[in-house]
Amino acid sequence: MKKTRFSIDQIIRILAEAETPGNSVASVARKYGIVEQTI
């Protein structure tokens, strides 16, 4: 598997999406191809 690096802006956007009511951390992690524990 290729290691993906996210920019600071992308990381902030991903974290904000995970915090949004109605979104689960698991679904956001799956969407971006990262493990749930990373979030």
N, CA, C, O and CB atoms as a CASP TS submission, in Angstrom:
PFRMAT TS
TARGET T0000
AUTHOR 0000-0000-0000
METHOD Language model
MODEL 1
PARENT N/A
ATOM      1  N   MET     1       0.829  -1.187   0.000  1.00  0.00           N
ATOM      2  CA  MET     1       0.000   0.000   0.000  1.00  0.00           C
ATOM      3  C   MET     1       0.874   1.251   0.000  1.00  0.00           C
ATOM      4  O   MET     1       1.935   1.294   0.623  1.00  0.00           O
ATOM      5  CB  MET     1      -0.944  -0.002   1.209  1.00  0.00           C
ATOM      6  N   LYS     2       0.404   2.249  -0.706  1.00  0.00           N
ATOM      7  CA  LYS     2       1.122   3.508  -0.775  1.00  0.00           C
ATOM      8  C   LYS     2       0.820   4.353   0.459  1.00  0.00           C
ATOM      9  O   LYS     2      -0.329   4.460   0.887  1.00  0.00           O
ATOM     10  CB  LYS     2       0.753   4.269  -2.056  1.00  0.00           C
ATOM     11  N   LYS     3       1.852   4.943   1.015  1.00  0.00           N
ATOM     12  CA  LYS     3       1.678   5.807   2.179  1.00  0.00           C
ATOM     13  C   LYS     3       1.246   7.193   1.702  1.00  0.00           C
ATOM     14  O   LYS     3       1.930   7.821   0.893  1.00  0.00           O
ATOM     15  CB  LYS     3       2.994   5.890   3.022  1.00  0.00           C
ATOM     16  N   THR     4       0.116   7.658   2.204  1.00  0.00           N
ATOM     17  CA  THR     4      -0.411   8.957   1.815  1.00  0.00           C
ATOM     18  C   THR     4      -0.103   9.977   2.896  1.00  0.00           C
ATOM     19  O   THR     4      -0.274   9.704   4.084  1.00  0.00           O
ATOM     20  CB  THR     4      -1.926   8.881   1.555  1.00  0.00           C
ATOM     21  N   ARG     5       0.344  11.135   2.488  1.00  0.00           N
ATOM     22  CA  ARG     5       0.603  12.214   3.435  1.00  0.00           C
ATOM     23  C   ARG     5      -0.415  13.311   3.183  1.00  0.00           C
ATOM     24  O   ARG     5      -0.658  13.702   2.041  1.00  0.00           O
ATOM     25  CB  ARG     5       2.065  12.758   3.304  1.00  0.00           C
ATOM     26  N   PHE     6      -1.003  13.797   4.254  1.00  0.00           N
ATOM     27  CA  PHE     6      -2.004  14.838   4.153  1.00  0.00           C
ATOM     28  C   PHE     6      -1.388  16.171   4.560  1.00  0.00           C
ATOM     29  O   PHE     6      -0.536  16.228   5.447  1.00  0.00           O
ATOM     30  CB  PHE     6      -3.231  14.508   5.027  1.00  0.00           C
ATOM     31  N   SER     7      -1.830  17.247   3.900  1.00  0.00           N
ATOM     32  CA  SER     7      -1.375  18.579   4.290  1.00  0.00           C
ATOM     33  C   SER     7      -2.088  18.976   5.583  1.00  0.00           C
ATOM     34  O   SER     7      -3.056  18.332   5.987  1.00  0.00           O
ATOM     35  CB  SER     7      -1.645  19.625   3.153  1.00  0.00           C
ATOM     36  N   ILE     8      -1.610  20.024   6.218  1.00  0.00           N
ATOM     37  CA  ILE     8      -2.221  20.504   7.459  1.00  0.00           C
ATOM     38  C   ILE     8      -3.683  20.872   7.218  1.00  0.00           C
ATOM     39  O   ILE     8      -4.546  20.556   8.037  1.00  0.00           O
ATOM     40  CB  ILE     8      -1.444  21.721   8.014  1.00  0.00           C
ATOM     41  N   ASP     9      -3.960  21.535   6.102  1.00  0.00           N
ATOM     42  CA  ASP     9      -5.341  21.919   5.783  1.00  0.00           C
ATOM     43  C   ASP     9      -6.235  20.693   5.622  1.00  0.00           C
ATOM     44  O   ASP     9      -7.378  20.691   6.081  1.00  0.00           O
ATOM     45  CB  ASP     9      -5.378  22.764   4.502  1.00  0.00           C
ATOM     46  N   GLN    10      -5.724  19.663   4.978  1.00  0.00           N
ATOM     47  CA  GLN    10      -6.501  18.441   4.798  1.00  0.00           C
ATOM     48  C   GLN    10      -6.767  17.769   6.135  1.00  0.00           C
ATOM     49  O   GLN    10      -7.870  17.274   6.365  1.00  0.00           O
ATOM     50  CB  GLN    10      -5.776  17.477   3.859  1.00  0.00           C
ATOM     51  N   ILE    11      -5.781  17.744   7.018  1.00  0.00           N
ATOM     52  CA  ILE    11      -5.945  17.128   8.334  1.00  0.00           C
ATOM     53  C   ILE    11      -7.016  17.863   9.126  1.00  0.00           C
ATOM     54  O   ILE    11      -7.864  17.233   9.759  1.00  0.00           O
ATOM     55  CB  ILE    11      -4.611  17.128   9.108  1.00  0.00           C
ATOM     56  N   ILE    12      -6.982  19.191   9.095  1.00  0.00           N
ATOM     57  CA  ILE    12      -7.987  19.990   9.807  1.00  0.00           C
ATOM     58  C   ILE    12      -9.374  19.695   9.261  1.00  0.00           C
ATOM     59  O   ILE    12     -10.325  19.547  10.029  1.00  0.00           O
ATOM     60  CB  ILE    12      -7.676  21.499   9.689  1.00  0.00           C
ATOM     61  N   ARG    13      -9.500  19.608   7.941  1.00  0.00           N
ATOM     62  CA  ARG    13     -10.789  19.314   7.313  1.00  0.00           C
ATOM     63  C   ARG    13     -11.304  17.928   7.705  1.00  0.00           C
ATOM     64  O   ARG    13     -12.494  17.762   7.974  1.00  0.00           O
ATOM     65  CB  ARG    13     -10.669  19.414   5.790  1.00  0.00           C
ATOM     66  N   ILE    14     -10.417  16.937   7.739  1.00  0.00           N
ATOM     67  CA  ILE    14     -10.799  15.573   8.112  1.00  0.00           C
ATOM     68  C   ILE    14     -11.262  15.526   9.561  1.00  0.00           C
ATOM     69  O   ILE    14     -12.275  14.899   9.871  1.00  0.00           O
ATOM     70  CB  ILE    14      -9.624  14.601   7.898  1.00  0.00           C
ATOM     71  N   LEU    15     -10.521  16.191  10.455  1.00  0.00           N
ATOM     72  CA  LEU    15     -10.908  16.209  11.868  1.00  0.00           C
ATOM     73  C   LEU    15     -12.237  16.922  12.070  1.00  0.00           C
ATOM     74  O   LEU    15     -13.064  16.478  12.867  1.00  0.00           O
ATOM     75  CB  LEU    15      -9.825  16.883  12.707  1.00  0.00           C
ATOM     76  N   ALA    16     -12.448  18.017  11.360  1.00  0.00           N
ATOM     77  CA  ALA    16     -13.715  18.745  11.466  1.00  0.00           C
ATOM     78  C   ALA    16     -14.864  17.879  10.971  1.00  0.00           C
ATOM     79  O   ALA    16     -15.948  17.886  11.555  1.00  0.00           O
ATOM     80  CB  ALA    16     -13.656  20.064  10.666  1.00  0.00           C
ATOM     81  N   GLU    17     -14.633  17.142   9.909  1.00  0.00           N
ATOM     82  CA  GLU    17     -15.666  16.250   9.377  1.00  0.00           C
ATOM     83  C   GLU    17     -16.000  15.145  10.375  1.00  0.00           C
ATOM     84  O   GLU    17     -17.163  14.767  10.515  1.00  0.00           O
ATOM     85  CB  GLU    17     -15.210  15.636   8.043  1.00  0.00           C
ATOM     86  N   ALA    18     -14.994  14.630  11.065  1.00  0.00           N
ATOM     87  CA  ALA    18     -15.216  13.573  12.057  1.00  0.00           C
ATOM     88  C   ALA    18     -15.996  14.103  13.255  1.00  0.00           C
ATOM     89  O   ALA    18     -16.729  13.349  13.895  1.00  0.00           O
ATOM     90  CB  ALA    18     -13.876  12.981  12.521  1.00  0.00           C
ATOM     91  N   GLU    19     -15.848  15.395  13.570  1.00  0.00           N
ATOM     92  CA  GLU    19     -16.536  16.005  14.712  1.00  0.00           C
ATOM     93  C   GLU    19     -17.974  16.409  14.382  1.00  0.00           C
ATOM     94  O   GLU    19     -18.761  16.672  15.291  1.00  0.00           O
ATOM     95  CB  GLU    19     -15.764  17.223  15.191  1.00  0.00           C
ATOM     96  N   THR    20     -18.324  16.460  13.107  1.00  0.00           N
ATOM     97  CA  THR    20     -19.654  16.881  12.691  1.00  0.00           C
ATOM     98  C   THR    20     -20.706  15.892  13.187  1.00  0.00           C
ATOM     99  O   THR    20     -20.557  14.683  13.012  1.00  0.00           O
ATOM    100  CB  THR    20     -19.723  17.017  11.162  1.00  0.00           C
ATOM    101  N   PRO    21     -21.778  16.410  13.811  1.00  0.00           N
ATOM    102  CA  PRO    21     -22.852  15.507  14.255  1.00  0.00           C
ATOM    103  C   PRO    21     -23.417  14.714  13.070  1.00  0.00           C
ATOM    104  O   PRO    21     -23.649  15.259  11.991  1.00  0.00           O
ATOM    105  CB  PRO    21     -23.986  16.311  14.949  1.00  0.00           C
ATOM    106  N   GLY    22     -23.627  13.447  13.294  1.00  0.00           N
ATOM    107  CA  GLY    22     -24.158  12.579  12.250  1.00  0.00           C
ATOM    108  C   GLY    22     -23.087  11.778  11.524  1.00  0.00           C
ATOM    109  O   GLY    22     -23.397  10.789  10.860  1.00  0.00           O
ATOM    110  N   ASN    23     -21.840  12.192  11.643  1.00  0.00           N
ATOM    111  CA  ASN    23     -20.736  11.443  11.036  1.00  0.00           C
ATOM    112  C   ASN    23     -20.059  10.611  12.107  1.00  0.00           C
ATOM    113  O   ASN    23     -19.851  11.073  13.229  1.00  0.00           O
ATOM    114  CB  ASN    23     -19.712  12.397  10.353  1.00  0.00           C
ATOM    115  N   SER    24     -19.718   9.384  11.755  1.00  0.00           N
ATOM    116  CA  SER    24     -18.970   8.560  12.704  1.00  0.00           C
ATOM    117  C   SER    24     -17.492   8.616  12.335  1.00  0.00           C
ATOM    118  O   SER    24     -17.135   8.795  11.170  1.00  0.00           O
ATOM    119  CB  SER    24     -19.491   7.083  12.708  1.00  0.00           C
ATOM    120  N   VAL    25     -16.649   8.463  13.332  1.00  0.00           N
ATOM    121  CA  VAL    25     -15.205   8.463  13.108  1.00  0.00           C
ATOM    122  C   VAL    25     -14.844   7.326  12.158  1.00  0.00           C
ATOM    123  O   VAL    25     -13.990   7.487  11.285  1.00  0.00           O
ATOM    124  CB  VAL    25     -14.431   8.325  14.452  1.00  0.00           C
ATOM    125  N   ALA    26     -15.490   6.184  12.328  1.00  0.00           N
ATOM    126  CA  ALA    26     -15.194   5.024  11.480  1.00  0.00           C
ATOM    127  C   ALA    26     -15.486   5.317  10.007  1.00  0.00           C
ATOM    128  O   ALA    26     -14.697   4.946   9.138  1.00  0.00           O
ATOM    129  CB  ALA    26     -16.008   3.810  11.940  1.00  0.00           C
ATOM    130  N   SER    27     -16.606   5.975   9.721  1.00  0.00           N
ATOM    131  CA  SER    27     -16.955   6.255   8.326  1.00  0.00           C
ATOM    132  C   SER    27     -16.003   7.273   7.704  1.00  0.00           C
ATOM    133  O   SER    27     -15.643   7.152   6.533  1.00  0.00           O
ATOM    134  CB  SER    27     -18.394   6.763   8.232  1.00  0.00           C
ATOM    135  N   VAL    28     -15.596   8.275   8.483  1.00  0.00           N
ATOM    136  CA  VAL    28     -14.649   9.272   7.973  1.00  0.00           C
ATOM    137  C   VAL    28     -13.288   8.618   7.731  1.00  0.00           C
ATOM    138  O   VAL    28     -12.650   8.877   6.711  1.00  0.00           O
ATOM    139  CB  VAL    28     -14.512  10.462   8.967  1.00  0.00           C
ATOM    140  N   ALA    29     -12.847   7.782   8.651  1.00  0.00           N
ATOM    141  CA  ALA    29     -11.570   7.086   8.489  1.00  0.00           C
ATOM    142  C   ALA    29     -11.589   6.210   7.240  1.00  0.00           C
ATOM    143  O   ALA    29     -10.627   6.193   6.471  1.00  0.00           O
ATOM    144  CB  ALA    29     -11.258   6.233   9.732  1.00  0.00           C
ATOM    145  N   ARG    30     -12.671   5.496   7.045  1.00  0.00           N
ATOM    146  CA  ARG    30     -12.808   4.634   5.866  1.00  0.00           C
ATOM    147  C   ARG    30     -12.778   5.470   4.583  1.00  0.00           C
ATOM    148  O   ARG    30     -12.149   5.081   3.599  1.00  0.00           O
ATOM    149  CB  ARG    30     -14.121   3.816   5.941  1.00  0.00           C
ATOM    150  N   LYS    31     -13.454   6.612   4.599  1.00  0.00           N
ATOM    151  CA  LYS    31     -13.534   7.485   3.423  1.00  0.00           C
ATOM    152  C   LYS    31     -12.148   7.945   2.971  1.00  0.00           C
ATOM    153  O   LYS    31     -11.879   8.026   1.772  1.00  0.00           O
ATOM    154  CB  LYS    31     -14.414   8.704   3.728  1.00  0.00           C
ATOM    155  N   TYR    32     -11.267   8.247   3.935  1.00  0.00           N
ATOM    156  CA  TYR    32      -9.940   8.764   3.612  1.00  0.00           C
ATOM    157  C   TYR    32      -8.852   7.698   3.642  1.00  0.00           C
ATOM    158  O   TYR    32      -7.684   8.000   3.394  1.00  0.00           O
ATOM    159  CB  TYR    32      -9.582   9.862   4.564  1.00  0.00           C
ATOM    160  N   GLY    33      -9.219   6.457   3.941  1.00  0.00           N
ATOM    161  CA  GLY    33      -8.255   5.362   3.913  1.00  0.00           C
ATOM    162  C   GLY    33      -7.256   5.396   5.051  1.00  0.00           C
ATOM    163  O   GLY    33      -6.097   5.020   4.879  1.00  0.00           O
ATOM    164  N   ILE    34      -7.703   5.849   6.221  1.00  0.00           N
ATOM    165  CA  ILE    34      -6.837   5.861   7.399  1.00  0.00           C
ATOM    166  C   ILE    34      -7.486   5.025   8.493  1.00  0.00           C
ATOM    167  O   ILE    34      -8.687   4.760   8.445  1.00  0.00           O
ATOM    168  CB  ILE    34      -6.575   7.317   7.894  1.00  0.00           C
ATOM    169  N   VAL    35      -6.700   4.612   9.472  1.00  0.00           N
ATOM    170  CA  VAL    35      -7.261   3.804  10.549  1.00  0.00           C
ATOM    171  C   VAL    35      -7.976   4.703  11.554  1.00  0.00           C
ATOM    172  O   VAL    35      -7.592   5.854  11.763  1.00  0.00           O
ATOM    173  CB  VAL    35      -6.155   2.980  11.249  1.00  0.00           C
ATOM    174  N   GLU    36      -9.004   4.164  12.159  1.00  0.00           N
ATOM    175  CA  GLU    36      -9.842   4.915  13.091  1.00  0.00           C
ATOM    176  C   GLU    36      -9.039   5.487  14.259  1.00  0.00           C
ATOM    177  O   GLU    36      -9.330   6.591  14.721  1.00  0.00           O
ATOM    178  CB  GLU    36     -10.951   4.025  13.620  1.00  0.00           C
ATOM    179  N   GLN    37      -8.043   4.760  14.740  1.00  0.00           N
ATOM    180  CA  GLN    37      -7.246   5.206  15.880  1.00  0.00           C
ATOM    181  C   GLN    37      -6.436   6.467  15.559  1.00  0.00           C
ATOM    182  O   GLN    37      -6.079   7.222  16.464  1.00  0.00           O
ATOM    183  CB  GLN    37      -6.311   4.091  16.326  1.00  0.00           C
ATOM    184  N   THR    38      -6.152   6.690  14.295  1.00  0.00           N
ATOM    185  CA  THR    38      -5.404   7.885  13.895  1.00  0.00           C
ATOM    186  C   THR    38      -6.203   9.145  14.183  1.00  0.00           C
ATOM    187  O   THR    38      -5.648  10.174  14.568  1.00  0.00           O
ATOM    188  CB  THR    38      -5.041   7.821  12.407  1.00  0.00           C
ATOM    189  N   ILE    39      -7.509   9.051  13.992  1.00  0.00           N
ATOM    190  CA  ILE    39      -8.381  10.203  14.241  1.00  0.00           C
ATOM    191  C   ILE    39      -8.601  10.323  15.719  1.00  0.00           C
ATOM    192  O   ILE    39      -9.308  11.226  16.166  1.00  0.00           O
ATOM    193  CB  ILE    39      -9.730  10.073  13.497  1.00  0.00           C
TER
END
